[in-house]
Amino acid sequence: MARSPRGRLAVRYRIECDLERLCLPAPRTPAPGERLWQHTCCEIFVARAGMLPYREFNFSPSGEWAAYACRRYRECAPFSIEDPEISLTRSPDRLELQASIPADDGGLRVALSAVIEDRAGSLTYWALRHPAGKPDFHHPDAFALELD
């Protein structure tokens, strides 16, 4: 993850495994989607230093995406953004998803995460940091990365 010169955050996710074991959605025309987190999906949560409010962005390997503005913990509503510029590179054992989103200037706290679905329909939850107990990407402890 890095800030781009155009005032955006650029993020790249890399999933390394036998991709035949994963359930990956078919490519679609990039557009807003719904409930992307119920399948293979990469996510980023961004807050100004101090935490609330925060924003959530979901990126599907299909090219679909979603953006939410969260006023409080898990109180989120969809909001409009310009195209997040998603690109996908795939090989038999690696999937790389890159996205670029608008970002505020100043200090930011970021939570990076992914939901991975296998062919059996089981979901696993990946993050830089999980809070104690079950995975919760919205939890303040998940915001493990700080950017100046």
C-alpha positions in Angstrom: 0.0 0.0 0.0 1.2 3.5 -0.8 0.0 7.0 -1.4 0.0 8.0 -5.0 1.0 11.4 -6.3 -2.6 12.1 -7.3 -3.9 12.0 -3.7 -5.0 8.4 -3.8 -4.2 5.2 -1.9 -2.8 2.4 -4.1 -3.1 -1.1 -2.7 -2.1 -4.4 -4.0 -3.3 -7.8 -2.7 -1.5 -11.0 -3.6 -3.1 -14.4 -3.0 -0.7 -17.3 -3.5 -2.2 -20.8 -3.7 -3.6 -23.3 -6.2 -6.3 -21.0 -7.6 -8.3 -24.1 -8.8 -9.2 -24.6 -5.1 -10.8 -21.2 -4.8 -14.2 -20.0 -5.8 -13.5 -16.9 -7.9 -16.3 -14.8 -9.5 -16.4 -14.5 -13.3 -15.0 -11.2 -14.7 -17.6 -8.4 -15.2 -17.6 -4.8 -16.3 -16.3 -2.8 -13.4 -19.2 -1.4 -11.5 -20.6 -1.1 -7.9 -21.6 -4.5 -6.5 -23.5 -5.7 -3.4 -22.5 -8.0 -0.6 -19.1 -8.7 -2.1 -17.8 -9.8 1.3 -19.9 -13.0 1.0 -17.4 -14.4 -1.5 -13.7 -13.9 -2.4 -13.1 -10.2 -1.8 -10.3 -7.8 -0.9 -11.1 -5.0 1.6 -9.6 -1.9 2.9 -10.8 0.2 5.9 -9.5 3.8 6.2 -9.9 6.3 9.0 -8.2 9.5 9.9 -5.9 9.2 12.9 -8.4 9.1 15.8 -10.6 6.5 14.2 -14.2 7.5 13.7 -15.7 8.0 11.1 -14.1 5.5 8.7 -14.6 4.2 5.2 -14.8 0.7 3.8 -13.9 -0.4 0.3 -14.5 -3.8 -1.2 -12.9 -5.1 -4.4 -14.0 -8.3 -6.1 -11.8 -10.3 -8.5 -14.8 -9.9 -10.8 -14.1 -6.2 -11.2 -17.0 -5.1 -9.0 -16.4 -2.9 -6.0 -18.3 -1.2 -3.2 -17.7 1.8 -1.0 -19.3 2.5 2.4 -19.1 5.5 4.8 -19.2 4.4 8.4 -20.3 7.0 11.0 -19.7 4.6 13.9 -18.6 0.9 14.4 -20.5 -1.1 11.7 -23.0 1.8 11.0 -22.2 2.0 7.3 -24.0 3.3 4.3 -23.1 3.1 0.6 -21.5 6.2 -0.9 -20.4 7.1 -4.4 -16.8 7.4 -5.5 -15.1 7.6 -8.8 -14.0 4.3 -10.4 -11.4 2.7 -8.0 -9.2 1.6 -10.9 -9.2 -2.1 -10.2 -6.8 -4.4 -12.1 -6.3 -8.1 -11.9 -3.3 -10.3 -12.8 -3.8 -14.1 -12.6 -1.6 -17.2 -13.0 -2.3 -20.8 -11.9 -0.8 -20.2 -8.4 -1.2 -16.4 -7.9 -3.9 -13.7 -8.0 -2.9 -10.1 -7.7 -5.6 -7.4 -7.3 -4.6 -3.8 -7.5 -6.9 -0.9 -6.7 -6.6 2.9 -6.2 -9.1 4.9 -4.1 -9.4 8.5 -3.1 -7.7 9.4 0.2 -7.6 12.3 2.6 -4.4 14.1 3.3 -2.9 13.7 6.8 -2.5 10.7 9.1 -4.5 7.7 8.3 -5.1 4.3 10.1 -5.8 1.4 7.7 -7.1 -2.1 8.0 -6.2 -4.4 5.2 -8.2 -7.7 4.9 -9.5 -10.3 2.5 -12.2 -12.9 2.5 -11.3 -16.1 0.6 -13.9 -18.6 -0.6 -13.0 -22.2 -1.5 -14.8 -24.4 -4.0 -16.7 -26.0 -1.1 -18.1 -22.6 -0.2 -16.1 -22.2 3.0 -14.9 -18.7 3.9 -11.6 -17.8 5.6 -10.8 -14.3 6.9 -7.4 -12.7 6.5 -6.1 -9.5 7.9 -3.0 -7.7 9.0 -4.4 -7.9 12.5 -7.5 -9.6 14.0 -8.9 -8.5 17.3 -9.2 -11.1 20.1 -12.0 -13.6 19.4 -13.6 -14.0 16.0 -12.4 -12.0 12.9 -13.9 -8.5 12.8 -12.5 -6.2 10.1 -14.4 -3.2 11.5 -12.9 -3.5 15.0 -10.5 -0.7 16.0 -7.7 -3.3 16.6 -7.8 -4.3 13.0 -6.6 -0.8 11.9 -2.9 -1.9 12.2 -1.3 0.2 9.5 -0.5 3.9 10.0 0.3 6.3 7.2 1.5 9.8 7.5 
